[in-house]
Amino acid sequence: MKKPNKEDTIDEVNMNLFDKETENTQQEQMHVLYEVEEQQEEQQEEEPKEHQEEPKEHQEEPKEQQEEEPKEKKLTIDELKEILTEKIEKKNTALSYGYTIKQVYDYFKTDDVYSLLKKEQDIIDFIEDKYKTSISSRKSKLSGVLKCYTVLNLESKLLKDRIQHYKVLLKIKQDADKEKLTDKKTIDDGNEMIQQCKNEMDKLGEKVKNDIQLLNTWNITVQMYCVLKIYLDIGNLRGDEIIHMQILDTDTEEKINYINVKTNKIIIKNHKTESSTGTRIIVIENKKIMGVFKKGPGKYLITDTNGELFKTSSKFGEYFKSLYLYSPYDLRKALTSKIVRDCLTNGDTEKLEQLAYTQGHSIETMLKHYNTYNQENDNGLNLDTCLID
């Protein structure tokens, strides 16, 4: 706006002011218009995103509807009996299995077989309580229940393991019934041998505890303590498995037997049944003996009095017997007989199976060759007091 001159009239000055205000107003309007247009453009850019998301929500709804549609399968006891009859050739067997599962079905008062079969441990407890006086009946009834799982394409490791448990017990009973009294020895003889070896082990343990130099030099005293500890607490390994056994702080690909002090495991690669059973891996849970082994990496488990390896397991057996009056083989028989006897009296098959694995033979072999110290009062083991029917 031009500066007013003196000669300008009042009207002319007012007109100039009006023109300036109009110009400012127009500029402000234009500025506002630009802002509105920019906002509209931004909204137009954002709107397609919203429209794109909406179909996605609509697509998810059918999925939710589909998830709601499937219903749990149900099966009545009569329908299960029909399936058993169809899939089991022997009619009497099918009827027997049907009768067993009907007992379970009625006890739990359920209207659906599938729901019932989810209660595996409860079913096992029911069967074992109902047939607690007969091991063979327990095995038979649990096998019948397992068949119901099988025909419905269901799995039950719990039932399979329990059935295997009773198979082992029955096998021990059958083999014990077949045994002749020839060459059998008394339980007291076996227990006396075990106790004597334990006493010798404790004496060696005290010597090692009171003389650290024995440990530092890996003295024969320490070696024999370790051997007895393995025999009595872990299992009676064969002589040829331990005479060249090394103590290491790492695993190795070499075909040797060794104790790994890092993993607390005994690795048996070189043994009598390696072709059929492969490498045996035995976990050492006793912390005390592991503390001793940790002093021996780079050493052999056992050497003779001259620090040389035993050339044969027989030589080691002779040395062992000269110290403790019994051979490792005798001790194996005594220890095995005790575990078999415990299994017969309390039904604990786990320790028996673990010992068979540790010692590298089957339960059948164990019962046939090592169950020697089982006579009581010169009449053999009294099986009437056992948990075997």
C-alpha contacts under 8 A as a table, 3 or more apart, distances in Angstrom:
res1	aa1	res2	aa2	distance
1	M	16	N	6.70
1	M	17	L	7.56
1	M	20	K	6.49
2	K	16	N	7.88
4	P	8	D	6.39
4	P	13	V	6.45
5	N	8	D	5.29
8	D	12	E	6.21
8	D	13	V	6.76
9	T	12	E	5.22
9	T	13	V	6.43
10	I	13	V	5.21
10	I	14	N	6.25
11	D	14	N	5.13
11	D	15	M	6.09
12	E	15	M	5.04
12	E	16	N	6.33
13	V	16	N	5.16
13	V	17	L	6.39
14	N	17	L	5.10
14	N	18	F	6.18
15	M	18	F	5.07
15	M	19	D	6.22
16	N	19	D	5.13
16	N	20	K	6.38
17	L	20	K	5.15
17	L	21	E	6.33
18	F	21	E	5.22
18	F	22	T	6.15
19	D	22	T	5.14
19	D	23	E	6.21
20	K	23	E	5.04
20	K	24	N	6.28
21	E	24	N	5.09
21	E	25	T	6.06
22	T	25	T	5.05
22	T	26	Q	6.17
23	E	26	Q	5.21
23	E	27	Q	6.35
24	N	27	Q	5.12
24	N	28	E	6.26
25	T	28	E	5.16
25	T	29	Q	6.16
26	Q	29	Q	5.04
26	Q	30	M	6.14
27	Q	30	M	5.08
27	Q	31	H	6.21
28	E	31	H	5.02
28	E	32	V	6.20
29	Q	32	V	5.11
29	Q	33	L	6.05
30	M	33	L	4.95
30	M	34	Y	6.25
31	H	34	Y	5.19
31	H	35	E	6.44
32	V	35	E	5.13
32	V	36	V	6.24
33	L	36	V	5.15
33	L	37	E	6.21
34	Y	37	E	5.13
34	Y	38	E	6.19
35	E	38	E	5.09
35	E	39	Q	6.23
36	V	39	Q	5.15
36	V	40	Q	6.21
37	E	40	Q	5.08
37	E	41	E	6.22
38	E	41	E	5.10
38	E	42	E	6.31
39	Q	42	E	5.10
39	Q	43	Q	6.18
40	Q	43	Q	5.06
40	Q	44	Q	6.12
41	E	44	Q	5.06
41	E	45	E	6.32
42	E	45	E	5.11
42	E	46	E	6.33
43	Q	46	E	5.11
43	Q	47	E	5.98
44	Q	47	E	5.29
44	Q	48	P	7.20
45	E	48	P	6.42
45	E	49	K	7.79
46	E	49	K	5.58
46	E	50	E	6.89
47	E	50	E	5.24
47	E	51	H	6.36
48	P	51	H	4.93
48	P	52	Q	6.07
49	K	52	Q	5.00
49	K	53	E	6.33
50	E	53	E	5.27
50	E	54	E	6.50
51	H	54	E	5.42
51	H	55	P	7.29
52	Q	55	P	6.13
52	Q	56	K	7.15
53	E	56	K	5.17
53	E	57	E	6.63
54	E	57	E	5.25
54	E	58	H	6.49
55	P	58	H	4.91
55	P	59	Q	6.12
56	K	59	Q	5.00
56	K	60	E	6.48
57	E	60	E	5.34
57	E	61	E	6.77
58	H	61	E	5.51
58	H	62	P	7.68
59	Q	62	P	6.30
59	Q	63	K	7.38
60	E	63	K	5.20
60	E	64	E	6.48
61	E	64	E	5.19
61	E	65	Q	6.31
62	P	65	Q	4.91
62	P	66	Q	6.08
63	K	66	Q	4.99
63	K	67	E	6.30
64	E	67	E	5.17
64	E	68	E	6.49
65	Q	68	E	5.29
65	Q	69	E	6.44
66	Q	69	E	5.23
66	Q	70	P	7.42
67	E	70	P	6.48
68	E	71	K	7.79
73	K	114	Y	7.49
74	K	112	D	5.61
74	K	113	V	6.94
74	K	114	Y	6.30
75	L	79	E	6.32
75	L	80	L	6.88
75	L	112	D	5.28
75	L	113	V	5.29
75	L	114	Y	6.42
76	T	79	E	5.23
76	T	80	L	6.42
76	T	111	D	6.42
76	T	112	D	5.47
76	T	113	V	5.92
77	I	80	L	5.07
77	I	81	K	6.26
77	I	102	K	6.93
77	I	105	Y	7.43
77	I	111	D	7.87
77	I	112	D	7.39
77	I	113	V	6.32
78	D	81	K	5.06
78	D	82	E	6.36
79	E	82	E	5.13
79	E	83	I	6.40
80	L	83	I	5.04
80	L	84	L	6.25
80	L	98	G	7.88
80	L	113	V	7.67
80	L	148	C	7.76
81	K	84	L	5.05
81	K	85	T	6.24
81	K	94	A	7.76
81	K	95	L	7.80
81	K	98	G	5.53
82	E	85	T	5.11
82	E	86	E	6.22
83	I	86	E	5.07
83	I	87	K	6.13
83	I	151	V	7.25
84	L	87	K	5.31
84	L	88	I	5.77
84	L	94	A	5.59
84	L	97	Y	7.82
84	L	98	G	7.21
84	L	148	C	7.32
84	L	151	V	6.97
85	T	88	I	5.57
85	T	89	E	7.45
85	T	91	K	6.55
85	T	94	A	5.44
85	T	95	L	7.45
86	E	89	E	7.50
87	K	151	V	7.09
88	I	91	K	6.99
88	I	93	T	7.37
88	I	94	A	5.87
89	E	94	A	7.80
90	K	93	T	5.38
90	K	94	A	6.41
91	K	94	A	5.12
91	K	95	L	6.20
92	N	95	L	5.02
92	N	96	S	6.10
93	T	96	S	5.03
93	T	97	Y	6.24
94	A	97	Y	5.23
94	A	98	G	6.06
95	L	98	G	4.94
95	L	99	Y	6.07
96	S	99	Y	5.09
96	S	100	T	6.32
96	S	144	G	7.57
97	Y	100	T	5.13
97	Y	101	I	6.28
97	Y	141	K	7.68
97	Y	144	G	4.70
97	Y	145	V	6.77
97	Y	147	K	7.53
97	Y	148	C	7.69
98	G	101	I	5.33
98	G	102	K	6.02
98	G	144	G	7.98
99	Y	102	K	5.06
99	Y	103	Q	6.37
100	T	103	Q	5.24
100	T	104	V	6.63
100	T	141	K	6.43
100	T	144	G	6.71
100	T	145	V	6.97
101	I	104	V	5.04
101	I	105	Y	5.96
101	I	144	G	7.49
101	I	145	V	6.00
101	I	148	C	7.79
102	K	105	Y	4.80
102	K	106	D	6.00
103	Q	106	D	5.31
103	Q	107	Y	6.16
104	V	107	Y	5.14
104	V	108	F	6.37
104	V	123	I	6.89
104	V	126	F	7.59
105	Y	108	F	5.57
105	Y	109	K	6.11
105	Y	110	T	6.35
105	Y	113	V	7.50
105	Y	116	L	7.14
106	D	109	K	4.98
106	D	110	T	7.21
108	F	116	L	7.66
110	T	113	V	7.49
110	T	115	S	7.77
110	T	116	L	6.72
112	D	115	S	5.55
112	D	116	L	6.39
113	V	116	L	4.92
113	V	117	L	6.18
114	Y	117	L	5.29
114	Y	118	K	6.74
115	S	118	K	5.49
115	S	119	K	7.51
116	L	119	K	5.73
117	L	120	E	6.13
117	L	149	Y	7.54
119	K	122	D	5.35
119	K	123	I	6.14
120	E	123	I	5.18
120	E	124	I	6.30
120	E	156	S	7.56
120	E	158	L	7.06
120	E	159	L	7.16
121	Q	124	I	5.05
121	Q	125	D	6.15
121	Q	158	L	7.46
122	D	125	D	5.08
122	D	126	F	6.17
123	I	126	F	5.10
123	I	127	I	6.26
124	I	127	I	5.24
124	I	128	E	6.08
124	I	142	L	7.14
124	I	159	L	7.33
125	D	128	E	5.22
125	D	129	D	6.07
126	F	129	D	5.28
126	F	130	K	6.09
127	I	130	K	5.16
127	I	131	Y	6.07
127	I	138	R	6.47
127	I	141	K	7.02
127	I	142	L	7.09
128	E	131	Y	5.33
128	E	132	K	5.30
128	E	138	R	5.96
129	D	132	K	5.07
131	Y	134	S	5.75
131	Y	135	I	7.64
131	Y	137	S	6.35
131	Y	138	R	5.85
132	K	135	I	7.14
132	K	138	R	7.36
133	T	387	L	7.87
133	T	389	D	6.85
134	S	137	S	5.27
134	S	138	R	6.39
134	S	388	I	6.95
134	S	389	D	5.08
135	I	138	R	5.10
135	I	139	K	6.31
135	I	166	Y	6.65
135	I	169	L	7.97
135	I	170	L	7.43
135	I	387	L	7.55
135	I	388	I	5.90
135	I	389	D	5.87
136	S	139	K	5.18
136	S	140	S	6.12
136	S	166	Y	7.46
136	S	170	L	7.13
136	S	389	D	7.11
137	S	140	S	4.97
137	S	141	K	5.97
138	R	141	K	5.28
138	R	142	L	6.05
138	R	166	Y	7.74
139	K	142	L	5.29
139	K	143	S	6.04
139	K	163	I	5.56
139	K	166	Y	5.83
139	K	167	K	7.27
140	S	143	S	5.10
140	S	144	G	6.32
141	K	144	G	5.02
141	K	145	V	6.41
142	L	145	V	5.07
142	L	146	L	6.13
142	L	159	L	6.95
142	L	163	I	6.62
143	S	146	L	4.98
143	S	147	K	6.26
143	S	163	I	6.82
144	G	147	K	5.16
144	G	148	C	6.81
145	V	148	C	5.27
145	V	149	Y	6.90
146	L	149	Y	5.14
146	L	150	T	6.37
146	L	156	S	7.32
146	L	159	L	6.59
146	L	160	K	7.51
147	K	150	T	4.87
147	K	151	V	6.26
148	C	151	V	5.44
148	C	152	L	6.42
149	Y	152	L	5.28
149	Y	153	N	6.19
149	Y	154	L	4.76
149	Y	155	E	6.27
149	Y	156	S	7.26
150	T	153	N	4.98
150	T	154	L	5.63
150	T	155	E	6.91
151	V	154	L	7.59
156	S	159	L	5.48
156	S	160	K	6.44
157	K	160	K	5.00
157	K	161	D	6.03
158	L	161	D	5.34
158	L	162	R	6.32
159	L	162	R	5.13
159	L	163	I	6.13
160	K	163	I	5.17
160	K	164	Q	6.20
161	D	164	Q	5.09
161	D	165	H	6.26
162	R	165	H	4.96
162	R	166	Y	6.61
163	I	166	Y	5.26
163	I	167	K	6.27
164	Q	167	K	4.90
164	Q	168	V	6.34
165	H	168	V	5.40
165	H	169	L	6.56
165	H	349	T	6.31
166	Y	169	L	4.98
166	Y	170	L	6.11
167	K	170	L	5.21
167	K	171	K	6.10
168	V	171	K	5.05
168	V	172	I	6.29
168	V	349	T	6.85
169	L	172	I	5.23
169	L	173	K	6.32
169	L	343	C	7.55
169	L	344	L	7.13
169	L	347	G	7.02
169	L	349	T	6.91
169	L	388	I	7.26
170	L	173	K	4.97
170	L	174	Q	6.11
170	L	388	I	7.25
171	K	174	Q	5.13
171	K	175	D	6.15
172	I	175	D	5.24
172	I	176	A	5.96
172	I	340	V	7.84
172	I	344	L	7.58
172	I	367	L	7.21
173	K	176	A	5.07
173	K	177	D	6.19
173	K	344	L	7.63
173	K	388	I	6.80
174	Q	177	D	5.18
174	Q	178	K	6.50
175	D	178	K	5.12
175	D	179	E	6.35
175	D	367	L	7.00
175	D	368	K	7.74
176	A	179	E	5.27
176	A	367	L	7.91
180	K	184	K	7.88
181	L	184	K	5.36
181	L	380	G	7.14
183	D	372	T	7.53
184	K	372	T	5.18
184	K	373	Y	6.19
184	K	374	N	6.96
184	K	375	Q	6.68
185	K	189	D	6.85
185	K	190	G	7.74
185	K	372	T	5.97
185	K	373	Y	4.64
185	K	374	N	6.36
185	K	375	Q	5.76
186	T	189	D	5.33
186	T	190	G	6.75
186	T	373	Y	5.07
186	T	374	N	5.61
186	T	375	Q	4.25
186	T	376	E	5.71
186	T	377	N	7.52
186	T	378	D	6.96
186	T	380	G	7.72
187	I	190	G	5.22
187	I	191	N	6.20
187	I	338	K	7.95
187	I	373	Y	4.96
187	I	374	N	5.05
187	I	375	Q	5.55
187	I	376	E	5.96
188	D	191	N	5.07
188	D	192	E	5.98
188	D	373	Y	7.90
188	D	376	E	7.85
189	D	192	E	5.16
189	D	193	M	6.37
189	D	373	Y	6.96
190	G	193	M	5.23
190	G	194	I	6.37
190	G	333	K	7.97
190	G	334	A	4.66
190	G	335	L	7.56
190	G	337	S	7.71
190	G	338	K	7.73
190	G	373	Y	5.46
191	N	194	I	5.13
191	N	195	Q	6.08
191	N	334	A	7.07
191	N	338	K	7.83
192	E	195	Q	5.17
192	E	196	Q	6.13
193	M	196	Q	5.23
193	M	197	C	6.36
193	M	326	Y	7.52
193	M	331	L	6.97
193	M	334	A	7.18
194	I	197	C	5.30
194	I	198	K	6.24
194	I	232	L	7.87
194	I	331	L	6.92
194	I	334	A	6.87
194	I	335	L	7.06
195	Q	198	K	4.99
195	Q	199	N	6.17
196	Q	199	N	5.09
196	Q	200	E	6.32
196	Q	324	Y	7.86
197	C	200	E	5.08
197	C	201	M	6.12
197	C	228	L	7.31
197	C	324	Y	6.89
198	K	201	M	4.99
198	K	202	D	6.19
198	K	228	L	7.77
198	K	232	L	7.40
199	N	202	D	5.14
199	N	203	K	6.33
200	E	203	K	5.13
200	E	204	L	6.33
200	E	324	Y	7.72
201	M	204	L	5.17
201	M	205	G	6.11
201	M	225	Y	5.60
201	M	228	L	6.04
201	M	229	K	7.00
202	D	205	G	4.89
202	D	206	E	6.29
203	K	206	E	5.24
203	K	207	K	6.49
204	L	207	K	5.11
204	L	208	V	6.28
204	L	221	T	6.39
204	L	222	V	7.29
204	L	224	M	7.80
204	L	225	Y	5.67
205	G	208	V	5.17
205	G	209	K	6.10
205	G	222	V	7.88
205	G	225	Y	6.36
206	E	209	K	4.99
206	E	210	N	6.19
207	K	210	N	5.27
207	K	211	D	6.16
207	K	221	T	7.92
208	V	211	D	5.31
208	V	212	I	6.49
208	V	214	L	6.13
208	V	215	L	6.70
208	V	221	T	7.37
208	V	222	V	6.40
209	K	212	I	6.72
211	D	214	L	5.78
211	D	215	L	7.56
212	I	215	L	5.31
212	I	216	N	6.39
213	Q	216	N	4.92
213	Q	217	T	6.12
214	L	217	T	5.43
214	L	218	W	5.89
214	L	219	N	5.09
214	L	221	T	7.21
214	L	222	V	6.60
215	L	218	W	4.93
215	L	219	N	6.48
215	L	222	V	6.40
215	L	292	V	7.48
215	L	295	K	6.59
216	N	219	N	7.86
216	N	295	K	6.86
218	W	222	V	6.11
218	W	223	Q	6.89
218	W	295	K	7.69
218	W	296	G	6.67
218	W	299	K	7.80
219	N	222	V	5.35
219	N	223	Q	6.45
220	I	223	Q	4.83
220	I	224	M	6.13
220	I	302	I	7.37
220	I	303	T	7.20
220	I	304	D	7.55
220	I	305	T	6.79
221	T	224	M	5.42
221	T	225	Y	6.23
222	V	225	Y	5.09
222	V	226	C	6.27
223	Q	226	C	5.20
223	Q	227	V	6.32
223	Q	301	L	6.09
223	Q	302	I	5.42
223	Q	303	T	7.76
224	M	227	V	4.95
224	M	228	L	6.13
224	M	302	I	7.22
225	Y	228	L	5.32
225	Y	229	K	6.08
226	C	229	K	4.99
226	C	230	I	6.18
226	C	289	I	7.04
226	C	292	V	7.92
226	C	301	L	7.73
227	V	230	I	5.20
227	V	231	Y	6.23
227	V	301	L	7.78
227	V	302	I	7.72
228	L	231	Y	5.01
228	L	232	L	5.99
229	K	232	L	5.35
229	K	233	D	5.66
229	K	234	I	7.39
229	K	289	I	7.35
230	I	233	D	5.50
230	I	234	I	4.99
230	I	235	G	6.05
230	I	236	N	7.01
231	Y	234	I	5.86
231	Y	235	G	4.76
231	Y	236	N	4.36
231	Y	237	L	6.87
231	Y	332	R	8.00
232	L	235	G	6.25
232	L	236	N	7.19
232	L	335	L	7.73
234	I	284	I	7.50
234	I	355	L	7.84
234	I	358	T	7.55
235	G	355	L	6.14
235	G	358	T	5.93
235	G	359	Q	6.09
236	N	328	P	7.47
236	N	331	L	7.66
236	N	332	R	5.53
236	N	358	T	7.80
236	N	359	Q	5.97
237	L	241	E	6.46
237	L	242	I	7.02
237	L	358	T	7.18
237	L	359	Q	5.23
237	L	360	G	7.78
238	R	241	E	5.26
238	R	242	I	6.87
238	R	359	Q	7.08
239	G	242	I	5.53
239	G	243	I	6.16
239	G	313	S	4.74
239	G	314	S	7.61
239	G	316	F	7.11
239	G	317	G	7.23
239	G	328	P	7.66
240	D	243	I	5.66
240	D	244	H	7.49
240	D	271	H	7.36
240	D	312	T	6.98
240	D	313	S	5.02
241	E	244	H	7.01
241	E	245	M	6.80
241	E	257	N	6.80
241	E	268	I	7.15
241	E	270	N	6.89
241	E	271	H	6.02
242	I	245	M	4.79
242	I	257	N	7.38
242	I	301	L	7.16
242	I	302	I	7.46
243	I	301	L	7.39
243	I	302	I	6.12
243	I	303	T	7.40
243	I	309	L	6.89
243	I	310	F	6.08
243	I	312	T	7.58
243	I	313	S	6.64
243	I	316	F	7.31
244	H	257	N	7.18
244	H	300	Y	6.57
244	H	301	L	7.37
244	H	302	I	7.46
244	H	309	L	6.85
244	H	310	F	7.75
245	M	256	I	7.18
245	M	257	N	4.93
245	M	258	Y	4.96
245	M	259	I	7.41
245	M	300	Y	5.76
245	M	301	L	5.60
245	M	302	I	7.53
246	Q	256	I	7.95
246	Q	257	N	6.53
246	Q	258	Y	4.52
246	Q	259	I	6.29
246	Q	297	P	7.82
246	Q	298	G	7.00
246	Q	299	K	5.94
246	Q	300	Y	4.31
246	Q	301	L	5.67
247	I	258	Y	5.54
247	I	259	I	4.79
247	I	260	N	6.29
247	I	261	V	7.25
247	I	293	F	7.17
247	I	296	G	5.99
247	I	297	P	4.79
247	I	298	G	5.83
247	I	299	K	5.62
247	I	300	Y	5.97
247	I	301	L	6.41
248	L	251	D	7.35
248	L	258	Y	6.70
248	L	259	I	5.96
248	L	260	N	5.02
248	L	261	V	6.30
248	L	296	G	7.74
248	L	297	P	4.63
248	L	298	G	5.84
248	L	299	K	7.79
249	D	260	N	5.25
249	D	261	V	5.17
249	D	262	K	5.46
249	D	297	P	6.02
250	T	260	N	5.86
250	T	261	V	7.56
250	T	262	K	6.61
251	D	260	N	6.55
255	K	269	K	5.86
255	K	270	N	6.30
256	I	268	I	7.21
256	I	269	K	5.78
256	I	270	N	5.78
257	N	266	I	7.62
257	N	267	I	5.61
257	N	268	I	4.70
257	N	269	K	5.57
257	N	270	N	6.10
258	Y	266	I	5.95
258	Y	267	I	5.41
258	Y	268	I	6.83
259	I	264	N	7.34
259	I	265	K	5.86
259	I	266	I	4.49
259	I	267	I	6.21
260	N	263	T	5.62
260	N	264	N	5.75
260	N	265	K	5.48
260	N	266	I	6.44
260	N	267	I	7.66
261	V	264	N	5.12
261	V	265	K	7.13
261	V	290	M	6.84
261	V	293	F	6.51
261	V	294	K	5.72
261	V	297	P	7.62
264	N	283	V	6.14
264	N	284	I	5.36
264	N	285	E	7.44
264	N	290	M	6.92
265	K	281	I	6.59
265	K	282	I	5.50
265	K	283	V	4.56
265	K	284	I	5.53
266	I	281	I	5.80
266	I	282	I	5.00
266	I	283	V	6.44
266	I	284	I	7.17
267	I	279	T	7.05
267	I	280	R	6.00
267	I	281	I	4.86
267	I	282	I	6.56
268	I	271	H	6.80
268	I	279	T	5.61
268	I	280	R	5.02
268	I	281	I	6.40
269	K	274	E	6.85
269	K	278	G	7.03
269	K	279	T	4.65
269	K	280	R	6.63
270	N	274	E	6.61
270	N	279	T	7.75
271	H	274	E	5.44
273	T	276	S	5.64
273	T	277	T	5.91
273	T	278	G	7.34
273	T	360	G	7.17
273	T	361	H	7.89
274	E	277	T	5.19
274	E	278	G	4.45
274	E	279	T	6.42
275	S	278	G	5.88
277	T	280	R	7.67
280	R	357	Y	7.79
280	R	358	T	7.48
280	R	360	G	7.77
282	I	358	T	6.58
284	I	287	K	7.89
284	I	290	M	7.47
286	N	289	I	5.82
286	N	290	M	6.53
287	K	290	M	5.01
287	K	291	G	6.17
288	K	291	G	5.19
288	K	292	V	6.79
289	I	292	V	5.12
289	I	293	F	6.29
290	M	293	F	4.92
290	M	294	K	6.17
291	G	294	K	5.37
291	G	295	K	7.27
292	V	295	K	5.60
292	V	296	G	7.39
293	F	296	G	5.28
293	F	297	P	7.39
294	K	297	P	6.44
296	G	299	K	5.37
296	G	300	Y	7.80
296	G	301	L	7.99
300	Y	303	T	6.94
302	I	309	L	7.24
303	T	306	N	7.54
303	T	307	G	5.22
303	T	308	E	5.25
303	T	309	L	4.72
303	T	310	F	6.17
304	D	307	G	5.29
304	D	308	E	5.41
304	D	309	L	6.17
304	D	310	F	6.19
304	D	316	F	8.00
305	T	308	E	7.38
310	F	313	S	7.10
310	F	315	K	6.37
310	F	316	F	6.09
311	K	315	K	6.89
312	T	315	K	5.37
312	T	316	F	6.70
313	S	316	F	5.05
313	S	317	G	6.11
314	S	317	G	4.90
314	S	318	E	6.20
315	K	318	E	5.19
315	K	319	Y	6.36
316	F	319	Y	5.10
316	F	320	F	6.15
317	G	320	F	5.05
317	G	321	K	6.15
317	G	327	S	5.67
317	G	328	P	6.17
318	E	321	K	5.19
318	E	322	S	6.21
318	E	327	S	7.06
319	Y	322	S	5.14
319	Y	323	L	6.64
320	F	323	L	5.37
320	F	324	Y	6.29
320	F	325	L	7.79
320	F	326	Y	7.35
320	F	327	S	6.13
320	F	328	P	7.02
321	K	324	Y	5.17
321	K	325	L	4.67
321	K	326	Y	4.74
321	K	327	S	4.71
321	K	328	P	7.54
322	S	325	L	5.82
322	S	326	Y	7.88
324	Y	327	S	7.76
326	Y	330	D	6.09
326	Y	331	L	6.84
327	S	330	D	5.18
327	S	331	L	6.44
328	P	331	L	5.03
328	P	332	R	6.13
329	Y	332	R	5.02
329	Y	333	K	6.46
330	D	333	K	5.23
330	D	334	A	6.40
331	L	334	A	5.06
331	L	335	L	6.08
332	R	335	L	5.24
332	R	336	T	5.99
332	R	370	Y	7.04
333	K	336	T	5.16
333	K	337	S	5.99
333	K	369	H	7.92
333	K	370	Y	4.46
333	K	371	N	6.11
333	K	372	T	6.09
333	K	373	Y	7.12
334	A	337	S	5.19
334	A	338	K	6.32
334	A	370	Y	7.65
334	A	371	N	7.61
334	A	372	T	7.09
334	A	373	Y	5.93
335	L	338	K	5.23
335	L	339	I	6.44
336	T	339	I	5.22
336	T	340	V	6.17
336	T	355	L	7.92
336	T	366	M	7.18
336	T	370	Y	6.03
336	T	371	N	5.99
337	S	340	V	5.14
337	S	341	R	6.08
337	S	370	Y	6.63
337	S	371	N	4.44
337	S	372	T	6.03
337	S	373	Y	5.48
337	S	374	N	6.26
338	K	341	R	5.08
338	K	342	D	6.15
338	K	373	Y	7.65
338	K	374	N	7.91
339	I	342	D	5.04
339	I	343	C	6.13
339	I	351	K	7.17
339	I	352	L	6.05
340	V	343	C	5.04
340	V	344	L	6.26
340	V	352	L	6.61
340	V	367	L	7.87
340	V	371	N	7.09
341	R	344	L	5.11
341	R	345	T	6.27
341	R	374	N	7.28
342	D	345	T	5.20
342	D	346	N	5.93
342	D	347	G	7.44
342	D	348	D	7.08
343	C	346	N	5.51
343	C	347	G	4.83
343	C	348	D	4.74
343	C	349	T	5.66
343	C	351	K	7.92
343	C	352	L	6.93
344	L	347	G	5.65
344	L	348	D	7.69
344	L	383	L	7.82
344	L	386	C	5.47
344	L	387	L	6.31
344	L	388	I	6.85
345	T	385	T	7.00
345	T	386	C	4.43
345	T	387	L	5.66
346	N	386	C	7.31
346	N	387	L	6.49
347	G	387	L	6.33
348	D	351	K	6.55
348	D	352	L	7.45
349	T	352	L	5.11
349	T	353	E	6.15
350	E	353	E	5.22
350	E	354	Q	6.11
351	K	354	Q	5.04
351	K	355	L	6.04
352	L	355	L	5.19
352	L	356	A	6.24
352	L	363	I	7.73
353	E	356	A	5.12
353	E	357	Y	6.31
353	E	363	I	6.98
354	Q	357	Y	5.14
354	Q	358	T	6.10
355	L	358	T	5.00
355	L	359	Q	6.01
356	A	359	Q	5.31
356	A	360	G	6.03
356	A	361	H	5.43
356	A	362	S	5.77
356	A	363	I	5.89
356	A	366	M	6.92
357	Y	360	G	5.06
357	Y	361	H	6.29
357	Y	362	S	7.30
361	H	365	T	6.26
361	H	366	M	6.85
362	S	365	T	5.20
362	S	366	M	6.25
363	I	366	M	4.86
363	I	367	L	6.15
364	E	367	L	5.24
364	E	368	K	6.10
365	T	368	K	5.06
365	T	369	H	5.91
365	T	370	Y	7.60
366	M	369	H	5.64
366	M	370	Y	5.19
366	M	371	N	6.53
367	L	370	Y	5.90
367	L	371	N	5.10
368	K	371	N	6.59
369	H	372	T	7.38
371	N	374	N	6.81
374	N	380	G	5.97
374	N	381	L	5.55
375	Q	378	D	5.65
375	Q	379	N	5.92
375	Q	380	G	3.56
375	Q	381	L	5.14
376	E	379	N	5.65
376	E	380	G	5.01
376	E	381	L	5.51
376	E	382	N	7.36
377	N	380	G	7.13
379	N	382	N	7.66
382	N	385	T	6.07
382	N	386	C	7.49
383	L	386	C	5.08
383	L	388	I	7.40
384	D	388	I	7.90
386	C	389	D	7.88
